[in-house]
Amino acid sequence: MSQVLRIAILGAESSGKSTLAAALATHYGTLWVPEYLREFVETMERVPLESDQYEIARIQMEREDAAAANASRFLFCDTTPLMTALYSRWYWGRVDAQLALLERRHDYAFTIVTAPDSPWEADGLQRESEAVRQRVHEQVLQMLAEHGIPYLLVTGDLPQRMLQAARLLDPA
C-alpha cells in the first residue's frame, strides 16, 4: 500500500478552501477533511476562546489522521494547526505551548494557498470583513515564508484553481 500524501489547503476566511478541498477530493477519488472550526462555531454557537485553540487544532489533526487511513493517494486537509496558530496570534497575540507543538508538525507533501480573489461573503460568527481577509492572507504568506514552507498560490475561479492544483499534484 502506498503512502497517502497529505495536502494542506490554507487561506484566509472566505477564500474558497473548503470548495477547493471538496472538488479536489472528488476529482482524485479520495477524501478531504473539513475545517473543524466551522463545526465548533455551529455547535457551540460562539467563536472560540483562546483556551479552545489547542483543542480545535488537536481535533482537526485527529480527524486528519483518521481520514488518512481511508484515503487513496491524496488527503486534502481544509486547514492545519498553522492556521489555528495564526489566528491565535491575530486575536490574542500569542500561541500556547501545546498549539505551538502542533503548529511545528506541518507534515504535508504540498501546501496550497487560496487567494482572496473571490467576493467576500459574511458567514455568521466566523467571518469578519474583506479588510481582515486581506490582512490574514498576507499573514498566511508571511508565516509560510518564516517557516520555510513552499506553497502554491491558486487564483481565479474553481476550474482555474483545479488546473493549477493539478499541475502541482500531477506533474508531467
Phi, psi and omega in degrees: 000132181276156180291136175281132178270123178274132181244116178278131175242111185243160176164168178288172178302146175055041178245008173092019180299309183296318179299316180292316180301314180296317181294320178294319179298317178297313181301318183266003178062045182222199184250162171225156180250110178297159178290117180296330181306319180300314178297318179303311182297317180293318182290314183278344182057040177197163173281159182290152171269167178303321182292346179273343191300313181298315182297322178298313180293321180297315179294321177302313180293321178299317179291324177295314179299319179294318181292328181300330180292338183245359181278160175235128180067299180236153167231119182267123187249109180282084178096166179214173176301339175302318180290322178299317178295319178301314180291329174298316177295321182298311186271327187240356177074013181197169177230128180291162188300320181294316178294322178300323177296317178294322180301319181289346181273036181286085186249074183236144179293321179217153175236126178246133178247130178270126179288146177275058185250012174255164179301136178287137179234130175294145183219060178063231187283339190278335188245142186257297184191166176299320180298317178295318179303315180295318180293320178295320177304313178300321179294322178300311181297319179295316180298317179297319177297316180297325180274356181067034182260117176290151182209162172250123175270116178261140184227167175087196181281178185301314178301321178295317179296320179298317178297316180297316180294320180298324177297325178286315188277333180236065181298143182286000000 
